[in-house]
């Protein structure tokens, strides 16, 4: 029987009133660890239009979550307020055996403080694409210096993809590294209610940003419609829908384009079960949750060869193409429509996802790291 540890999860991103989708993958990691241990998540975030500090607690699946909100001001004031509120909240607890940081900066500074002060070890799970050379984000000198100190003092760096770990170490943020992937909730994502379609359905779900290259998907889809191919493109998510709604309003192919907004996880799974293929034409990625959630639903994927996508993409699960290569996207979408792609069965695709991304599998991976650190 495993000894239950007291684990503190600190996250730079986490679902909250500010953004219910922010860091939802961190929440799933915390739920996985909570299968074996007592996990406390503390998340401090600034809000506009709040008069005083507000503290909220909830418990989900044995996971204790404390969210603390404060009035957002300027960047420097916010960082100081966050630091003070984190310290006040964490000091209410007797002791944590280990701190698990999620997204190194800035919350890793809290873990570094408690390691230096109370000798509590910490590990880091990293999700941020900003370390990748394809991401246009710029890392300031101050952020780079502080991040190096945080990573250097961590017991382990646990990126969600090998490519991300290599990129971080290439920047000189050196630490013992092991890849531990994202989690799929198989209570939600499965293929028990698969629908057969009279018309082929491509699906894309994301935050609809520059990173996801939705305009490229739409451009290729428009070309195929003009050539007489009959299919539907379902495109949406928790981003700016206006450009796609405007296109739909003026297009002669409006009936073939379905634009939708934010979805719950259950609704995402339903969309996946209604589709024939998922498209992910990203310019850069780490290890996208929608890829492995599609696999959990037995849904083949057509994706860019960026980040960690190819690391977990067996033959027969769809196609991997060059990023921003619209000619290649066109060719492979056409192959899907003409049934020229050999695919594994839905049950085989689903089983691969279950073997590699279940909560128990990820919990076991973290357990191995925790035990090594605490020995």
C-alpha positions as CSV (number, residue, x, y, z in Angstrom):
1,X,0.0,0.0,0.0
2,X,1.4,3.4,-1.0
3,X,2.2,5.9,1.7
4,X,0.0,9.0,1.2
5,X,2.1,12.1,0.7
6,X,1.0,15.7,1.2
7,X,1.6,17.3,-2.3
8,X,1.2,21.0,-3.0
9,X,0.3,21.9,-6.6
10,X,1.3,25.4,-7.6
11,X,0.3,26.6,-11.1
12,X,1.0,29.6,-13.1
13,X,-2.2,28.7,-15.1
14,X,-5.3,27.1,-13.6
15,X,-9.1,27.3,-14.3
16,X,-10.6,30.2,-12.4
17,X,-13.1,33.0,-12.7
18,X,-10.6,34.8,-14.8
19,X,-10.5,32.1,-17.4
20,X,-12.3,28.7,-16.9
21,X,-10.1,27.1,-19.6
22,X,-6.7,28.3,-18.4
23,X,-4.6,25.4,-17.4
24,X,-7.4,22.8,-17.4
25,X,-4.6,20.2,-18.3
26,X,-2.9,21.1,-15.0
27,X,-6.1,20.3,-13.1
28,X,-6.2,16.9,-14.8
29,X,-2.6,16.2,-13.7
30,X,-3.6,17.1,-10.1
31,X,-6.5,14.7,-10.3
32,X,-4.2,12.0,-11.5
33,X,-1.8,12.5,-8.5
34,X,-4.8,12.6,-6.2
35,X,-5.4,8.9,-7.0
36,X,-2.5,8.1,-4.7
37,X,-1.9,11.2,-2.5
38,X,-3.4,14.1,-0.7
39,X,-3.1,17.0,-3.2
40,X,-3.7,20.6,-2.4
41,X,-3.9,23.1,-5.2
42,X,-3.4,26.8,-4.3
43,X,-3.9,29.3,-7.1
44,X,-3.7,33.1,-6.7
45,X,-4.9,35.4,-9.5
46,X,-5.8,39.0,-10.0
47,X,-9.2,40.1,-11.2
48,X,-10.6,43.4,-12.3
49,X,-13.6,44.9,-10.4
50,X,-13.0,43.1,-7.1
51,X,-13.1,45.2,-3.9
52,X,-11.2,42.9,-1.6
53,X,-9.3,39.6,-1.4
54,X,-11.6,36.7,-1.8
55,X,-10.8,33.1,-0.9
56,X,-12.7,30.1,-2.3
57,X,-12.4,26.5,-1.6
58,X,-13.7,23.4,-3.3
59,X,-13.0,19.7,-3.3
60,X,-13.2,17.7,-6.6
61,X,-12.5,13.9,-6.7
62,X,-10.5,14.1,-3.5
63,X,-8.6,17.1,-4.8
64,X,-8.6,20.2,-2.6
65,X,-8.5,23.5,-4.5
66,X,-8.1,26.9,-3.0
67,X,-8.4,29.9,-5.3
68,X,-7.5,33.4,-4.0
69,X,-8.6,36.5,-5.9
70,X,-7.3,40.0,-5.5
71,X,-7.7,43.3,-7.3
72,X,-5.4,43.4,-10.3
73,X,-3.3,46.5,-10.6
74,X,0.0,46.8,-12.5
75,X,2.4,43.9,-13.3
76,X,4.9,44.6,-10.5
77,X,2.2,45.2,-7.8
78,X,0.4,42.0,-8.9
79,X,3.6,39.9,-8.5
80,X,4.2,41.2,-5.0
81,X,0.6,40.7,-4.0
82,X,0.6,37.1,-5.4
83,X,3.8,36.3,-3.5
84,X,2.4,37.7,-0.2
85,X,-0.9,35.8,-0.6
86,X,0.8,32.5,-1.5
87,X,3.0,32.7,1.5
88,X,0.1,33.5,3.8
89,X,-1.9,30.6,2.5
90,X,0.8,28.0,2.4
91,X,2.0,28.9,5.9
92,X,-1.5,27.8,7.2
93,X,-0.4,24.2,6.5
94,X,1.9,22.2,8.8
95,X,4.1,20.8,6.1
96,X,4.1,19.5,2.5
97,X,6.3,16.6,1.5
98,X,6.8,17.9,-2.0
99,X,5.8,20.9,-4.2
100,X,4.7,20.3,-7.8
101,X,5.1,23.4,-9.9
102,X,3.1,23.7,-13.1
103,X,4.5,26.2,-15.7
104,X,7.8,27.4,-14.2
105,X,7.4,31.1,-14.2
106,X,6.3,32.9,-12.1
107,X,4.9,30.5,-9.6
108,X,8.2,28.6,-9.4
109,X,9.6,31.4,-7.3
110,X,7.3,30.4,-4.5
111,X,8.6,26.8,-4.7
112,X,12.2,28.1,-4.7
113,X,11.5,30.2,-1.6
114,X,10.1,27.2,0.3
115,X,13.0,25.0,-0.8
116,X,15.6,27.5,0.4
117,X,13.7,28.3,3.6
118,X,12.1,24.9,4.6
119,X,14.1,22.4,2.5
120,X,10.9,21.2,0.7
121,X,11.9,19.7,-2.7
122,X,10.0,20.5,-5.8
123,X,9.5,19.2,-9.4
124,X,8.3,21.2,-12.4
125,X,5.8,20.2,-15.1
126,X,6.2,22.5,-18.1
127,X,3.6,23.2,-20.8
128,X,4.6,26.7,-22.1
129,X,5.4,26.8,-25.8
130,X,7.4,30.0,-25.3
131,X,10.6,28.0,-25.0
132,X,10.2,26.6,-28.5
133,X,12.0,28.4,-31.4
134,X,8.8,28.5,-33.5
135,X,6.9,30.5,-30.8
136,X,7.2,34.2,-31.4
137,X,7.1,34.9,-27.7
138,X,10.1,36.7,-26.3
139,X,11.7,35.8,-23.0
140,X,12.9,38.9,-21.1
141,X,16.3,39.0,-19.4
142,X,14.7,39.1,-16.0
143,X,12.4,36.2,-16.7
144,X,15.2,34.1,-18.2
145,X,17.5,34.7,-15.2
146,X,14.8,33.8,-12.7
147,X,13.6,30.8,-14.7
148,X,17.2,29.5,-14.7
149,X,17.3,29.8,-10.9
150,X,14.0,28.0,-10.5
151,X,14.9,25.1,-12.9
152,X,18.4,24.7,-11.5
153,X,17.1,24.2,-8.0
154,X,14.3,21.8,-9.0
155,X,14.7,18.0,-8.4
156,X,13.2,17.2,-11.8
157,X,11.9,19.0,-14.9
158,X,8.9,17.1,-16.4
159,X,8.0,18.6,-19.8
160,X,4.9,17.2,-21.5
161,X,6.9,16.5,-24.7
162,X,10.4,15.5,-25.5
163,X,10.8,18.4,-28.0
164,X,9.9,20.9,-25.2
165,X,12.4,19.4,-22.8
166,X,15.1,19.6,-25.5
167,X,14.2,23.2,-26.2
168,X,14.4,24.2,-22.5
169,X,17.8,22.5,-22.0
170,X,19.1,24.0,-25.2
171,X,18.4,27.4,-23.7
172,X,20.6,26.5,-20.8
173,X,17.9,25.9,-18.2
174,X,19.5,22.6,-17.2
175,X,17.9,20.1,-14.9
176,X,17.3,16.3,-14.7
177,X,14.5,15.8,-17.2
178,X,11.8,13.2,-18.0
179,X,8.8,13.5,-20.2
180,X,5.4,13.0,-18.6
181,X,2.5,13.5,-20.9
182,X,-0.9,15.1,-20.6
183,X,-3.9,13.2,-19.2
184,X,-7.2,12.1,-20.8
185,X,-10.3,11.6,-18.7
186,X,-11.7,8.3,-20.1
187,X,-15.0,8.8,-18.2
188,X,-15.6,11.6,-20.8
189,X,-13.6,10.7,-23.9
190,X,-14.5,7.3,-25.4
191,X,-16.2,6.0,-28.5
192,X,-19.3,4.4,-27.0
193,X,-21.7,6.7,-28.9
194,X,-20.1,6.9,-32.3
195,X,-22.5,8.2,-35.0
196,X,-22.2,7.3,-38.7
197,X,-22.3,10.3,-41.1
198,X,-23.8,10.6,-44.5
199,X,-21.5,13.5,-45.1
200,X,-17.8,13.5,-44.1
201,X,-17.1,15.8,-41.1
202,X,-13.7,17.4,-40.4
203,X,-13.4,18.9,-36.9
204,X,-11.1,21.5,-35.4
205,X,-11.3,22.7,-31.7
206,X,-8.9,25.1,-30.2
207,X,-8.4,28.7,-28.8
208,X,-8.4,29.8,-32.5
209,X,-5.2,31.8,-32.2
210,X,-2.3,32.4,-34.6
211,X,-0.7,29.3,-33.2
212,X,-3.5,27.1,-34.5
213,X,-3.5,28.4,-38.1
214,X,-7.2,28.1,-38.5
215,X,-7.1,30.4,-41.6
216,X,-5.0,27.8,-43.3
217,X,-7.6,25.1,-42.6
218,X,-10.4,27.3,-44.0
219,X,-8.4,28.2,-47.1
220,X,-7.8,24.6,-48.0
221,X,-11.4,23.6,-47.2
222,X,-12.6,26.4,-49.5
223,X,-10.4,25.0,-52.3
224,X,-11.9,21.5,-51.8
225,X,-15.5,22.9,-51.8
226,X,-14.8,24.8,-55.0
227,X,-13.6,21.5,-56.6
228,X,-16.9,19.9,-55.8
229,X,-16.0,17.8,-52.7
230,X,-18.9,17.4,-50.3
231,X,-18.0,17.6,-46.7
232,X,-18.5,19.6,-43.5
233,X,-15.9,21.6,-41.5
234,X,-16.8,22.0,-37.9
235,X,-14.5,24.7,-36.4
236,X,-14.7,26.5,-33.1
237,X,-13.5,26.8,-29.5
238,X,-12.8,29.3,-26.8
239,X,-11.4,32.0,-29.0
240,X,-12.4,34.9,-31.3
241,X,-15.2,33.6,-33.6
242,X,-15.8,36.8,-35.4
243,X,-13.5,36.2,-38.5
244,X,-15.1,32.8,-39.0
245,X,-18.6,34.0,-38.5
246,X,-18.0,36.8,-41.0
247,X,-16.6,34.2,-43.5
248,X,-19.7,32.0,-43.0
249,X,-22.1,34.9,-43.5
250,X,-20.6,35.8,-46.9
251,X,-19.6,32.3,-48.2
252,X,-21.5,30.3,-50.8
253,X,-20.4,27.3,-48.7
254,X,-22.0,28.5,-45.5
255,X,-24.1,25.3,-45.2
256,X,-20.9,23.3,-45.1
257,X,-19.2,25.3,-42.3
258,X,-20.3,25.0,-38.7
259,X,-18.8,27.6,-36.4
260,X,-19.3,27.1,-32.6
261,X,-18.0,28.6,-29.4
262,X,-16.7,27.4,-26.1
263,X,-17.5,23.8,-25.1
264,X,-17.4,21.7,-22.0
265,X,-15.3,18.6,-22.0
266,X,-18.4,16.4,-22.5
267,X,-19.4,18.6,-25.5
268,X,-15.9,18.2,-27.0
269,X,-16.2,14.5,-26.7
270,X,-19.6,14.5,-28.3
271,X,-18.2,16.6,-31.2
272,X,-15.3,14.1,-31.6
273,X,-17.8,11.2,-31.7
274,X,-19.7,12.9,-34.5
275,X,-16.6,13.6,-36.6
276,X,-14.7,11.5,-39.2
277,X,-11.3,13.2,-38.7
278,X,-9.7,15.9,-36.5
279,X,-7.5,18.6,-38.1
280,X,-4.7,20.3,-36.1
281,X,-2.7,22.5,-38.5
282,X,-0.7,24.3,-35.8
283,X,2.4,26.4,-36.3
284,X,3.8,25.2,-33.0
285,X,2.7,22.8,-30.2
286,X,3.9,20.9,-27.1
287,X,1.7,17.8,-26.7
288,X,-1.9,19.0,-27.5
289,X,-4.7,17.5,-25.4
290,X,-7.0,17.5,-28.4
291,X,-4.8,15.0,-30.2
292,X,-4.9,12.4,-27.4
293,X,-8.5,13.1,-26.7
294,X,-9.3,12.4,-30.4
295,X,-7.4,9.1,-30.1
296,X,-9.4,8.3,-27.0
297,X,-12.5,8.7,-29.1
298,X,-11.0,6.5,-31.8
299,X,-10.9,9.5,-34.1
300,X,-8.0,9.8,-36.6
301,X,-6.0,13.0,-36.7
302,X,-4.5,15.1,-39.5
303,X,-1.8,17.2,-37.7
304,X,1.3,19.3,-38.3
305,X,4.7,17.8,-37.5
306,X,5.5,20.2,-34.7
307,X,6.4,19.8,-31.0
308,X,5.5,16.5,-29.5
309,X,2.7,15.5,-31.9
310,X,4.8,12.9,-33.8
311,X,6.2,11.5,-30.6
312,X,2.8,9.8,-29.9
313,X,1.4,9.2,-33.4
314,X,1.5,5.6,-34.4
315,X,1.1,4.5,-38.1
316,X,-2.6,4.2,-39.0
317,X,-3.8,6.9,-36.6
318,X,-4.1,9.6,-39.4
319,X,-1.5,11.7,-41.1
320,X,1.3,14.0,-40.0
321,X,2.2,16.8,-42.4
322,X,4.6,19.8,-42.6
323,X,3.5,22.8,-40.7
324,X,2.0,25.6,-42.8
325,X,2.2,23.4,-46.0
326,X,-1.3,24.1,-47.3
327,X,-0.6,21.9,-50.4
328,X,0.1,18.9,-48.2
329,X,-3.0,19.7,-46.1
330,X,-5.1,19.8,-49.2
331,X,-3.7,16.5,-50.5
332,X,-4.3,14.6,-47.2
333,X,-7.8,16.1,-46.7
334,X,-8.6,14.9,-50.2
335,X,-7.2,11.4,-49.4
336,X,-9.5,11.3,-46.3
337,X,-12.5,12.2,-48.5
338,X,-11.6,9.7,-51.2
339,X,-11.0,7.0,-48.5
340,X,-7.3,6.5,-49.6
341,X,-5.9,6.4,-46.0
342,X,-5.4,3.1,-44.2
343,X,-6.5,3.6,-40.6
344,X,-6.4,1.4,-37.6
345,X,-9.8,0.5,-36.0
346,X,-11.4,2.8,-33.5
347,X,-10.8,0.3,-30.8
348,X,-7.1,0.1,-31.5
349,X,-6.7,3.9,-31.5
350,X,-8.7,4.1,-28.3
351,X,-6.6,1.4,-26.6
352,X,-3.4,3.2,-27.4
353,X,-4.7,6.3,-25.8
354,X,-5.8,4.4,-22.7
355,X,-2.5,2.6,-22.4
356,X,-0.5,5.9,-22.5
357,X,-2.7,8.8,-21.2
358,X,-5.0,7.5,-18.6
359,X,-5.0,9.0,-15.1
360,X,-3.5,5.9,-13.6
361,X,-0.7,5.7,-16.2
362,X,0.2,9.4,-15.6
363,X,-0.2,9.0,-11.8
364,X,2.3,6.0,-11.9
365,X,4.7,8.1,-13.9
366,X,4.6,10.9,-11.3
367,X,4.8,8.3,-8.5
368,X,8.1,7.1,-9.8
369,X,9.5,10.6,-9.8
370,X,8.2,11.5,-6.4
371,X,9.7,8.3,-4.9
372,X,13.1,9.0,-6.4
373,X,13.1,12.7,-5.2
374,X,12.1,11.8,-1.7
375,X,14.5,9.0,-1.2
